Amino acid sequence: MRLAIWKQPQFLIGSFILLSMIILSFMSPLFFDPPQEVKYLYEDGKLVDVAPFSPSQVPPFGTDKFGRNLLTLLINGAKYTLLIAIVIAVFRVFLSGLFAIVYHHYNVKLRPLLEDLVESTIFVPTSILAYLLLAPLAVKQAQEGIGFFEIVVIQCIILIFIGVPPLISIFSKDMGRITRKEHIVSTLSLGAKHRYVYIKHVLPEMGSRFLLVIAQQIIQVLILLAHLGVLLIFLGGVKTILDGDLLSTHEVFVSLTGEWSGLIGNNFQEIVHSPHVILVPLGFFSLTIFSMNLIINGMQNTMKKIERGAGS
């Protein structure tokens, strides 16, 4: 699959879009100035408008309610949003693969208990579960000042383990299907150890499946992050800034990292008056999901060609 996948135009286009956003995000300090808060727009010395400004006033995407250029914010936040989503997806699949081996084989007596545990977690809405676990962490950060790295690690661990139980069930079924194949049954009949069978036969055959699920999980993580942003749960924690005018100011929380879900959460109340503030970050989410779907389609097409070749 390694060489065949590079012949798939869908995979190449999707990978190009994804890598371009990540590389541009890391190189953004070379091309873009740090986002500045410009809350008032003047023409000929007269006040014309206040933030958020429309794309026609501040091209190409306008500003958020704090007057920060949306294009700069989105490019700067891409590395946090995309890389964290990739890391969470990879660890979900890695841990699920390990647990699935135990779930599928190593302790038959515990399998009913594990099945009940896994099945009970599948039907809990992921967004609600993530909010219930992450909201106290946000409160603790505000009260005790938890460090940036520490809160990112804790948030990632929580988001990783939330997605593990459903994958355990999926991978266990896949492993069960593979171990029922004739050549593996014959290998076990001849006295081969189960560890040898899993390392030499099951896991290599699951390799393509793991890669496909990682791509699917990236999409699920991005959708989950968007939901959490609406609920004001931001990756990397929050910082407090003053908003309002000279006569009336109040504290608001904004994302420390500038990741995309934070832009949605901070500006969600502007959806009626300034919909571009929400639609632009959602557009970047959609572009990323579109690129991941292209990658998934390319991988699926390659797997089908390999299966047809093996069948013939």
N, C-alpha and C positions, 0 to 999 in steps of 0.2 A: 504493500500500500504506500510505502514511503515515496517511491518514485512515481507511481501511477497518479497520486494525488496532485502532483504538480502539473499534470496534463489537463486538469479540470479548470476551465475558465472561471467557473463560479467560485471555486476555492481561492483562486488567485486574486480575483476582484475583491472578494470579502476580506482576505488577508491584507491586501494593499490599503483598503479603507481603514481598517483597524490599526495597522501599524503606522499609517500616516498620521492619525490623530494622536497616537502615543508619542511618536517622535517629535511632532510639531509642538506638543505640550511641553516636552523637555527643552525644546529649543526656543520656546516662546520669549524668554528674557532677551534674546538677541533681536527679536523683531517687534515686540510689543512692550510698551512702558507698563509699569505696575498700575492696576486699576485705581483710578482716582475718583473720589466722590465729588460730583458736580451736580448739586441739587437744584440750581437755578440757571435758567437759560435766558441770556440777554441779547437783544438786538438793538443797536444804536443807543445803548445805554438804558434801554427800557426792559423791564422784566416781561418775558414772553410766556414762559411756562415753568413748571416745577417738575421734578422727577416723579415718576419714570417718563423718559422721553421716548417718543415713537421712533421706528426705524428711519422715517423720513427726516426727522430732526437730527438724529445721531446715527448715521449709517454704519454698518449695514443692518444691525439687529436692534438698535436702540439701547436703552439702559434699564437697570432695575430701579426699584423705588428709592434706593440710596444714591442713584446717579452714577453707578459704576457701569462701564461699557460691557455689554453682555458678551460680545465676541471675545474680549480679553478674558473675562471670567470663565467662559466655557472652555477656551483653549487651555488656560492654566489649570482648571479643575479636571481636565480629561485624564491626566496621568493618575490622579488619585482614584477617580471613579472606575476607570477601566482596569488598572492594575490590581486594585483591591478586589474587584469582581472576579478577575482571573485567578487570583490567589485563593479566594474563598471556594471557587468552583473546583480547582485542582485538589485542595485538601479535602473537600467533600467526597470527591471520587476516590481519592487514595484511602481515606479512613473507611469509607463504605466498602471498598474492595476487601480490606483486611477483616472487617467485622462480618462481611458476607461469607467468608470462608468458615469462620467459627459458627455463624448462624446456619450455614448449609450442612456442615459435616461434623465438626469436632466434638460436639456434645449433644447427642441425640436426645438425652433426657431433658435438657434445658430448652430444646427447640420449641415446644408448645408455649413456654413462658416468654421466650424471645419473640415468637410470632404474635402473641397478644400485645407485648410491649410495642413492637413495630407498628402493628395495625392500629393501635390506639392513637398513635401520634400522627398517622397519615391524614386523618380527617380534621385535625386542628388547623384553622386558617393560619398560614405562615406569618402573614403580616401582623395579626393580632398577637401571636406568640412572641414574635420578635419585639413588638412594642412593649409587651409586659416585662420582658427580660431586660430591654435596653433603657427603658424610661427611668428606672431607679438609678442606673449608672449615670445618666445625664444629670439627675438631681445631685448625686454624690460628687460629680465633677464640679458642679456649680458651688457646692458647699466646701469641698476640701481641696479643690484645685488639682485634680489628677493630671499628670503629665500627658502630653500629646501621644507619645509612643505607647504608653501604657494603656490609654483608653482605646487606641486603634487596635492593639493586640486583643484586648478583652472583647471589643465589639466583633472583631473577625472570628474569634473563637466561638462566640455565641451564634453568629450567623452560620458558621460552618456546621456546628452540631445540630442546628435546627433542620438542615437539609439532609442529614445523614440517614435517619430512619427510613424514609421512602426509598432511598437508593439501596439500602441493605436488602430490602424486599425484592427490588428489581434485579440486582446482581445475583442474589441467591437463586432466583428462578432461572437466570441465564446459566449459572454454573450447574444447576440441576439438569438443564437440557444438554449441556456439553458432556457431563459425566455419564449421561445415558447413551452416548454414542458408542457404537459397537467396538471401535478400536480402543477406547478408554476402558470399557467394561472388560475387554480381553486383557488389557494391561494389568488391571487390578486382579483379575482371576489368576494371572501368572505369578502373583505375589508381590507386585510393585507396591511400594509404600505410597500412602496418600499424599505425603509431602512432595514426593517425586512427581506424582501425577499432576498435582496442582502447578508446580513450578515449570514442568516441561510441556504440559499439554493445555491445562485449563487457562492459566494466566496469559500465555501467548495468544491463545484464541480469543481471549477477552480484550486484548490490547486495542483493537479497532473500536470495540464497543466502549471502552473507557474514554478514548479520545472523543468519540461522538457525544457521550454523556457530558464530558467537560464543556463542550461547546454549548450544549443545551442548558447546562447549569449556569453558564455565564449570562444567558438571556434571563433565566429565572432570578438570578441575583440582581440584575439591573432593574427588573420590574419590582422586586422587593425593596430595593433602595429608593425607587421613586415613591412607593407607598409610604415608606418610613419618612421621606422628606415632607410629605403632606402632613404627617403626624409630628413634625418638628424634631425628628431624631436624625442627627447628622453624623456622618462618619468623621472621626477625628475630634468630635466634640464641638463646643461652641465658644464664641467670645461675645462679650457684651459691648454694644455701642449705643450712643445716644441718638435718638431719632426725634423728629419734630422740628418746630421752629423756635424762635427766641422766646416766645411767650409760653410755649408748652412743649416740654421735652419729656421723653420717656425712654426707658431702657428696652432694647430688643436684642435677641440672640441671633447671631449669624454664624455660619459654618466657618470653622478655622481653616479648613483645607480649600474651601471653594468648590467642593465636588458638586455635581449636577443636581443631586437630590436636594441639597441645601438651597440652591437657587429656586427650586420649585417651592420648597417649604417657606422660605422667607417672603416670597412674592405671591403666595397663593391667593391672598385676599385681593390682589390687583386683577384677577382674571376677568372681572366684569368691565372695569374701566380701561385697563391696559392689557389685553389678552396676550400681546406679543411677549410679555415678560414670562409667561408660563409656556406658551407655544414654542418659543425658541429652544429652551432646554429640553422640552419634550421632543422636539424635532431632532436634536442631537441623540437623545435616547433611541428614537426610532431609527436613525441612520445606523447606529451601532448594532441594534437588533437586526436590522436589514442585512448588514454585513455578516453578522453571525449566522443568519439563515442561509446566506450564500455559501458560507464555509460548511455548514451542516449538509446542504444539498450536494456540494462537491464531494464531501466524504461519503455520503450515502450512495452517490452514483459510482464512486470508486469501489466501494464494498460490493455493490451489485455486480459490477464487471468482474471482480475477483471471484465471487461466488459462481457466476456463470462459467468462468474459465475453469474453475475447479470441478464444476458439475459435468462439463463436457470432456 
